[in-house]
Amino acid sequence: MPDKDELARRRHEKLVERLESLMRASLKPEYQGYYGQLVLSGDDLAEMGELKDVRRAAREAGHRLGWKPATRLVGDRLFVLDKREVPEEIQQLAENAAAEAMDRARREHP
């Protein structure tokens, strides 16, 4: 039977893999891996375990994706963000997409 440390290590690795998968799924291909973010609800956090363990696993998962990860707890939600400097061409693409979305929302809901 594996000892307690081995079980904790396995549990941590599974959590890192789960978070990495969620973070990867949140990425938009056109942004080439930039502008990553993941928002975990209070229910998600309760299911995943201790907050400190989830934050640590999220930072590790972010590093695996090449992010400069930062975590922020707001209310009962945990935000995991990529804080890397974004190349100008990708920043411009994201700004254009945001402007188009705002224009579309204004046209649809005058």
C-alpha positions in Angstrom: 0.0 0.0 0.0 1.4 3.4 -1.0 2.3 5.7 1.9 0.5 9.0 2.6 3.1 11.1 0.8 2.8 9.1 -2.3 -1.0 9.4 -2.2 -0.7 13.2 -1.7 1.7 13.4 -4.7 -0.6 11.4 -6.9 -3.6 13.6 -5.9 -1.6 16.7 -6.6 -0.5 15.5 -10.0 -4.1 14.6 -11.0 -5.2 18.1 -9.9 -2.5 19.7 -11.9 -3.4 17.6 -15.0 -7.1 18.5 -14.6 -6.4 22.2 -14.2 -4.0 22.2 -17.1 -6.7 20.6 -19.3 -9.2 23.2 -18.2 -6.7 26.0 -18.8 -5.8 24.7 -22.2 -9.5 24.4 -23.2 -9.9 28.1 -22.3 -7.4 29.3 -24.8 -8.4 30.8 -28.1 -6.2 29.4 -30.9 -5.9 32.8 -32.7 -4.2 34.2 -29.6 -1.4 31.6 -29.8 -1.5 30.7 -26.1 -1.8 34.2 -24.8 -4.7 35.7 -22.8 -5.2 32.5 -20.8 -7.6 32.6 -17.9 -9.6 30.2 -15.9 -12.3 31.0 -13.4 -13.2 28.4 -10.8 -16.4 28.8 -8.8 -16.8 28.1 -5.2 -18.4 24.7 -6.0 -15.4 23.9 -8.2 -13.0 24.8 -5.4 -14.9 22.8 -2.8 -14.7 19.7 -5.1 -11.0 20.2 -5.8 -9.8 20.4 -2.2 -7.9 23.0 -0.1 -7.6 26.4 -1.6 -3.8 26.5 -1.0 -3.5 23.2 -2.9 -5.6 24.3 -5.8 -3.6 27.6 -6.1 -0.3 25.7 -6.1 -1.6 23.2 -8.7 -3.0 26.0 -10.9 0.4 27.8 -10.8 2.1 24.5 -11.7 -0.3 23.9 -14.6 0.1 27.4 -15.8 3.9 27.0 -15.9 3.5 23.8 -17.9 1.5 25.9 -20.5 4.2 28.5 -20.6 2.1 31.0 -18.7 3.3 33.4 -16.0 0.4 32.4 -13.8 -1.2 34.5 -11.1 -4.1 33.5 -8.9 -6.7 35.9 -7.4 -9.5 35.0 -5.0 -12.5 37.2 -5.5 -15.4 36.3 -3.3 -15.7 32.5 -3.6 -14.2 32.4 -7.1 -10.5 31.7 -8.0 -9.2 33.4 -11.1 -6.1 31.9 -12.7 -4.6 34.4 -15.2 -1.6 34.5 -17.6 0.3 37.6 -16.8 2.9 37.4 -19.6 3.6 40.4 -21.8 1.5 39.9 -25.0 3.1 40.5 -28.4 1.7 43.6 -30.2 0.1 41.7 -33.1 -1.8 39.4 -30.7 -2.8 42.4 -28.5 -4.2 44.2 -31.6 -6.1 41.1 -32.7 -7.7 40.8 -29.2 -8.5 44.5 -29.1 -10.2 44.3 -32.5 -12.2 41.2 -31.4 -13.3 43.1 -28.2 -14.3 46.2 -30.3 -16.3 44.0 -32.7 -18.1 42.3 -29.8 -19.0 45.6 -28.3 -20.3 46.9 -31.6 -22.4 43.7 -32.1 -23.9 44.0 -28.6 -24.8 47.6 -29.2 -26.6 46.7 -32.5 -28.4 43.8 -30.9 -29.5 45.6 -27.8 -30.0 49.3 -28.6 
